[in-house]
Amino acid sequence: MINAPVEAAKNTRSVVDSDRNVELIRATSIAKTYDEAFAILSKPTEIYQLKIVLIRMGSDEMEEEISRIIEIGDKQTLYDLHLNIQHLFDWDNDHMFSFYLGGELFDRDNEYSANPVGEHVLSSYGKQSKSAADCELRDLNLSMGFAFWYLFDYGDELIHKVTVEKMREIEPEESGFPKLIYRKGNAPPQYGVFEE
C-alpha cells in the first residue's frame, strides 16, 4: 500500500527541486562568475506596478483615458502580461501580439511576440522577433518610468502603452499576482459597434 502523505511529500519536493534547478540554470547562464550567480539566486522577487493605457484602436485615438494599473511578479513572462491585458480590457485573445521594448512601435530589434496560445511564430519576412512566452519580466532590466508598447491584433492594431510606475520587493505573505490595482474607463468593444 502506498503511503499517500509520503508520496505527496515526494511530489512536492520534486516540484521544489525542479524550480530550484530552473533557477540555478538561469543564474549560471546569465552570470560570468560564482559571485554573480550567487547574487542572482539571492535576489528577492520583485513586484512591478504597471500602468497600461489603451492609446488607439486602428486609426482611432482614444478620446478619454482607458487604463488599468496592475501589480505583477518579476517571474511572469511577457505572455503572462499579454493574457492579463486581454482579461483586463475584455479582449478575445484571438490574434497575435507583440511587445516593443525599444521605445518605438514596430521596432523589430526589440520585439517580443507570440500567437494567442503563446507559441513563437517565426516570420518569413526580415528580422525575427523574440519569444514573449520565454521572456520573464525580470530579464528585461525594467526600471521606474520605463515605457514600452503592446500591440494586439496586427490588422486592427489595438495599441497600448505600458509604463513601469513602481518597483518593490514582494512581502513574505503576499501572493495572487497579477493583481488589478486601479481601473479607469471602459474599453470599447474589440470589434467596434455594429448596426443590425
C-alpha positions in Angstrom: 0.0 0.0 0.0 1.3 3.4 -0.9 1.5 5.9 1.9 -0.3 9.0 0.4 1.3 11.6 2.6 4.8 10.3 1.8 4.1 10.3 -1.9 2.6 13.8 -1.7 5.8 15.0 0.1 8.0 13.4 -2.6 5.9 15.1 -5.3 6.2 18.4 -3.6 9.9 18.0 -3.1 10.2 17.1 -6.8 8.4 20.3 -7.8 10.6 22.4 -5.4 13.8 20.7 -6.7 12.6 21.3 -10.3 12.0 25.0 -9.6 15.4 25.3 -7.9 17.1 23.6 -10.9 15.4 26.1 -13.2 16.7 29.0 -11.1 20.2 27.5 -11.0 20.3 27.0 -14.8 19.0 30.6 -15.3 21.6 32.1 -12.9 24.5 30.2 -14.4 23.5 31.1 -17.9 23.4 34.8 -17.0 26.4 35.1 -14.6 30.0 35.2 -15.5 31.3 34.4 -12.0 30.2 32.4 -9.0 29.6 35.7 -7.1 27.3 36.9 -9.8 25.4 33.6 -9.8 25.0 33.8 -6.0 23.8 37.4 -6.3 21.2 36.4 -8.9 20.0 33.5 -6.8 19.9 35.7 -3.6 17.8 38.5 -5.2 14.3 38.6 -3.8 11.3 38.5 -6.0 10.3 42.0 -7.2 6.8 43.3 -7.9 6.2 45.7 -10.8 3.4 48.2 -10.8 2.5 48.7 -14.4 0.1 51.2 -15.9 -1.4 50.0 -19.2 -3.2 52.7 -21.3 -5.2 51.9 -24.5 -3.8 54.5 -26.9 -5.7 53.7 -30.1 -7.7 51.2 -32.0 -6.8 51.2 -35.7 -6.7 54.9 -36.6 -9.0 56.0 -33.8 -7.2 57.7 -30.9 -8.9 57.2 -27.5 -10.6 60.5 -26.6 -10.7 59.7 -22.9 -8.2 57.7 -20.8 -8.8 54.0 -20.7 -6.3 52.4 -18.4 -5.5 49.7 -15.9 -2.9 49.6 -13.2 -1.7 46.2 -12.1 1.0 44.6 -9.9 2.8 41.7 -11.4 5.7 39.5 -10.3 9.0 39.6 -12.0 9.0 35.9 -12.8 5.9 36.4 -15.0 6.6 36.3 -18.7 5.5 38.8 -21.4 3.0 36.2 -22.5 1.5 36.2 -18.9 1.3 40.0 -19.1 -0.4 39.7 -22.5 -3.0 37.3 -21.0 -3.6 39.7 -18.2 -4.1 42.7 -20.5 -6.5 40.6 -22.5 -8.6 39.9 -19.4 -8.4 43.5 -18.1 -9.6 45.1 -21.3 -12.1 42.3 -22.2 -10.3 41.4 -25.5 -10.8 38.0 -27.0 -7.2 36.7 -27.2 -7.8 35.7 -30.8 -4.9 37.3 -32.6 -1.1 37.6 -32.5 0.5 40.3 -30.4 3.9 42.0 -29.9 5.6 43.9 -27.2 8.1 46.6 -28.3 10.7 47.4 -25.6 12.8 49.8 -27.7 10.6 52.8 -27.3 9.1 52.6 -30.9 6.3 50.6 -32.4 7.4 48.1 -35.0 11.0 48.1 -33.8 11.9 44.5 -34.8 15.2 44.7 -32.8 13.2 44.9 -29.6 10.1 42.9 -30.4 8.8 40.0 -28.4 5.8 38.2 -29.9 3.6 35.1 -29.8 0.3 33.8 -31.1 -2.8 33.5 -28.8 -1.6 30.3 -27.2 1.9 31.6 -26.5 3.7 29.9 -29.4 6.5 31.9 -31.0 5.8 32.1 -34.7 8.8 32.8 -36.9 8.3 35.4 -39.6 9.2 34.7 -43.2 9.9 38.5 -43.6 13.0 40.2 -42.3 14.4 40.1 -38.7 12.9 37.6 -36.2 11.2 38.7 -33.1 12.0 37.1 -29.7 9.6 34.8 -27.8 7.2 36.6 -25.4 6.5 33.3 -23.7 10.2 32.7 -22.9 11.0 36.2 -21.6 10.4 36.8 -17.9 9.9 40.4 -16.8 13.0 40.2 -14.5 15.2 39.6 -17.6 14.2 42.9 -19.2 16.1 45.2 -16.8 13.0 47.3 -16.3 13.2 50.5 -14.3 10.8 53.0 -12.9 9.4 55.3 -15.6 10.4 52.9 -18.4 7.6 52.7 -21.0 7.1 50.2 -23.8 4.4 49.3 -26.3 1.9 46.4 -26.6 0.3 45.7 -29.9 -2.6 43.3 -30.1 -4.1 42.2 -33.4 -1.8 43.2 -36.3 -4.8 44.0 -38.5 -7.0 46.2 -36.3 -4.0 47.5 -34.2 -5.1 47.8 -30.6 -2.1 49.8 -29.3 -1.4 50.1 -25.6 1.4 51.9 -23.7 2.8 50.1 -20.7 4.7 52.2 -18.1 6.6 50.9 -15.0 5.2 53.1 -12.2 6.8 51.4 -9.2 9.0 48.5 -8.2 9.3 46.8 -4.8 10.3 43.6 -3.1 7.5 41.1 -2.5 6.3 40.8 1.1 6.6 37.3 2.6 2.8 36.9 3.0 1.9 38.2 -0.5 0.5 36.1 -3.3 -2.0 36.1 -6.1 -0.2 38.1 -8.7 -1.0 39.7 -11.0 -3.5 42.0 -9.2 -5.6 44.8 -10.5 -4.9 48.0 -8.5 -6.9 50.6 -10.4 -9.2 50.7 -13.4 -10.2 53.9 -15.4 -12.7 53.9 -18.2 -14.4 51.1 -20.1 -12.7 49.6 -23.1 -14.7 49.8 -26.3 -15.8 46.5 -27.9 -12.8 44.8 -29.6 -14.6 44.8 -33.0 -16.5 48.1 -32.7 -20.2 48.5 -32.6 -22.2 47.1 -35.5 -25.6 48.1 -36.6 -28.1 45.4 -37.4 
